[in-house]
Amino acid sequence: QVHLVESGGGLVQPGGSLRLSCAASTSIFSVSTMGWYRRAPGKEREVVATITPDRYANYASYADSVKGRFTISRDNAKNTVYLQMNSLKPEDTAVYYCNAKAPDYTNYWGQGAQVTVSS
């Protein structure tokens, strides 16, 4: 069983920055594709960013709505994935979920971190 714990959410003004962290409980992290998803009020969950494991060159992909503003990264030594969010907009307000897709395609999810962008 893999446990994912997010941290770093909160309230920020438009144009501000936040960094989300997600710590995994096991070393399966290093061979998993990691991702961040979000669910805004009244909307479906959507993918924000994903990053492949080292053997696939840590390829990062982003939703069009966050390209150029968000950066996903991973630290395998710490079993942690990050999401640096800059130039935040009110429409980025959502609960952000960490995801691990293991090599056997099992999905693991964190409990979610609230991000609110408001003045």
N, C-alpha and C positions, 0 to 999 in steps of 0.2 A: 504494500500500500504506500502510495506517495502522498505526502501532505505538502500543500503549498500555502504559504502565509504571506499575504500582501501587507505592505506598509507604505506610508508616505502620502496618503490622500489628505484632503482638507479643503479649505476655502481659500480662494485666491482671486484677485481682481483681474479683469480682462487685461491681457498683455503680460501677465505674470507667468511664473514658471513653477513647476513642481516636478519632483522625481519620485516615481513609484519603484518599489523594490518588491521582489518576490523570492522568498527563500524556499528551496525544496528540501525535503527531509532525507532524500537518498541520492546516491551517486548516479541513479538512472538519469538524473538531470543532464549529465554530460553527453548522453547519446540521444536526447530527446529534442525535438523541435519545440521551442518555447514561444509563447505568444501572449499578447494582451488583447482582450476583447472588452467591449463596453456595452452597457444597456442604458439608454437614456429613458426618462419617463415616457411611457406610452409608445415606445418603439421596440423593435426587435433587437436582439443582441447582434452586434456587428464586430468584425475583426478590425483591430486597430493596427497591429504590427506583429510580425513573426520573425524568428531568427532560427536558422538551421544549426545543427551541431557542428563541431569542428570538422568532421569528416566530409561535410558538405560546405566547408569554407565559411561558416557563419553568415550565410546569405540572408540579408534582411529585406523584408518587403513591407510596404505600408499601404494603408488605405489612402485614396486620393485626397481625402479631406484633411489628412494630417501630414502629408509629405512636405518636407522642408521645415516642419515645426517640431515634430517628435523624432526621437532617436531611441531605438531599442539596442541593448547590448547585453552581454552575458559574461559572467565570471565563473568558470567551471570550478576553480579552486574553492569558491565560496558557495557553489550550488545556487547561484543567485542570478536573476535576470532583472534588468532595469528598464524603465521607460522614462526618458527625459522628455518633459513636455514644456515647450517654450511658446511664447506668443499665444497664450491660451485665450479661447473665445468662449462666450456663454454657451454656444452650442456644443462645447466639449464637456459640459456638465453631464455626468453619468456615473454609474457604478462600474468600476474597472475590475476586470477579472483576469487573473493569471491562468494560463493554460499550459499544460505539458502534454505533448503527443509522443508517447513512447514508441519504440521501434515496432512493437506489435500492434500499433494503432490504438491502444487504449488511451483515452483522454482523462486527464486529471485536472481538477479545477480548484482554485482558491476560493476563499469566502467572499471576496470582493472588497474594494476600497472606494469610498465615496469621494468624488472630485466635484467640487462646486465652483463655478467661475461666475462671479457676480460682483458688482460694485456696491 
